[in-house]
Amino acid sequence: MNKSKLILNGLISIGAISTSLSVSAEVILPKASPISHVSQRIGVTDVSIEYSSPGVKGRKVFGDLVKFGEVWRTGANMCTTITLSTSAIVAGKEVPKGSYCLFTIPNKDSWTVILNGEGNQPGAFVYDQAKDVARVEVKPEKGESTERLTFSFANFSENEGKLNLNWDNVKLSIPMEFKTADLVNQNIESLNDESTGADYGDAAKYVFQDLGDAERALVLVDKSIAKEETWNNNWIKAQILAKKGMNSEAKILAEKALSLGDETVVFKYFKPSIEKAVKNWS
């Protein structure tokens, strides 16, 4: 082997050793306050919370570790962040969509909950009240003993829910409301020539089943069929026509839905209902 090849091989070996050492030198250690993330879709709104979760560790938390009457980052390390994909009403206060630092001012009988527009802050060290988007009062409750600060969602429906904070023996429930019907209507109104047949079909099904508007649903499902005829939009239209008392027309569409059926799990699930409807509408 000539000298140049020896040098090249030596450099490759050194590089491999260096890479191996750099990989093996990485140490992952447990954090005192590990990062946690929880999210929930409420209606059509995605709400997410990212926070660092401190432990009680035998300490007196509220009134001692977390001082009463002082702005708290509501967690550890960086500020707790709440992100809303649409506007929301938080404890009665309208809040635009966006990401906010969630600060609180705990007191024995009432907490001030703050959404601050300056995101990604290092705790409350540079908190600026002038950038608050919302300030609301929420009463704390006695909760089950919880070692680590935990956020969770509870009692949610299409239009509302509660964001719960539990730590030590304190529970704070922050009510949230959403104008889901208005948001859905905006989404439906935004459908255009670029929207798919499936989009129009989903909209028709929602308007018919959830809003009870057969006439509007009929316009939407016709647009879906014009885009692409499927078993699903034929079945949706059949149900709308049956609701209007047009059973003969509904039966024809239901039979077409059966003829357009496929091997998907979804069709196999609905097939017995379609077959039953054909018999009932005869």
Secondary structure, DSSP 8 states (H G I E B T S, - for coil): --HHHHHHHHHHHHHHHHHHHHHHT------SS-EEEEEEEETTEEEEEEEE--B-TT--TBTTTB-TTS-B-SSEEEEEEEEESS-EEETTEEE-SEEEEEEEE--SS-EEEEEESS-S-STTTT--GGGEEEEEEE--EEEEEEEEEEEEEES--SSEEEEEEEEEEEEEEEEEE--HHHHHHHHHHT--TTS-HHHHHHHHHHHHHTS--HHHHHHHHHHHHHH---HHHHHHHHHHHHHTT-HHHHHHHHHHHHHT--SSHHHHHHHHHHHHHHHHT-
